[in-house]
Amino acid sequence: CACVGGRCDPRTGECRCAKGLTGPQCDTCTNTYTVPVHQDHHMHCEACDSCVVVLLEDLDHMNDNFQSVAKQLGSLNASSMAWSQLNNLNKTMEDISRAIENYNSSLDDSRNRADMLDEEVMNINTDITELENKVSATSDRAGDLTNSTDDTHQRALELLAFLSNITADINDVMMSMNRSANGTETEEDEGERVSKMRQVEAMLREMRFRSCVGQKKMADRERTEA
């Protein structure tokens, strides 16, 4: 067994340590601030003096500090990698943000152009409506002018017929006067001549008192509108 601070168990081949000792060869003290001491071929644990205790405590504190620093260094390496990844992610997000801003700007320009086109279409529709109204009004005036022209033409035909009748009556009177001058007039012709003369005088009075100023103004206005 090669036991240092205990006896060997022949059945198990393990060392059975004395009180205060431990380990495979019973050469380690169980208490923290004790050290193994050989005396008379035996080993036992003795407590350390105050200086050794302070030194051991400082060593333990330094060991804890070294372990803490080692953990911090390990986490610092992981943090550096994470920081680098976060920095790259931040740059990527900035690029995406700029791309989105450019896209939004393009959308705003497209909306502005669409609004301008809508306004132009509305103006064109307004102009078309005004032209349609003007065409309708012109068509109505043209219809009125056509009716006025027809009325004027009818009045002209009536005046022409009236003048033709007067001309015929005048010719008849002149023929009667010629017959009277030639001495071939009979009493019947004399009566007819007197009747014709009266008709001519009535027609002349009608023509004298008939005013054509209104018809002339209406004809001038229709000619101007045409």
Secondary structure as UniProt FT lines:
FT   STRAND          6..8
FT   TURN            10..12
FT   STRAND          15..17
FT   TURN            19..20
FT   STRAND          21..22
FT   TURN            23..26
FT   STRAND          28..29
FT   TURN            32..33
FT   STRAND          34..39
FT   TURN            40..41
FT   STRAND          42..47
FT   HELIX           50..182
FT   HELIX           187..209
FT   HELIX           213..225
//
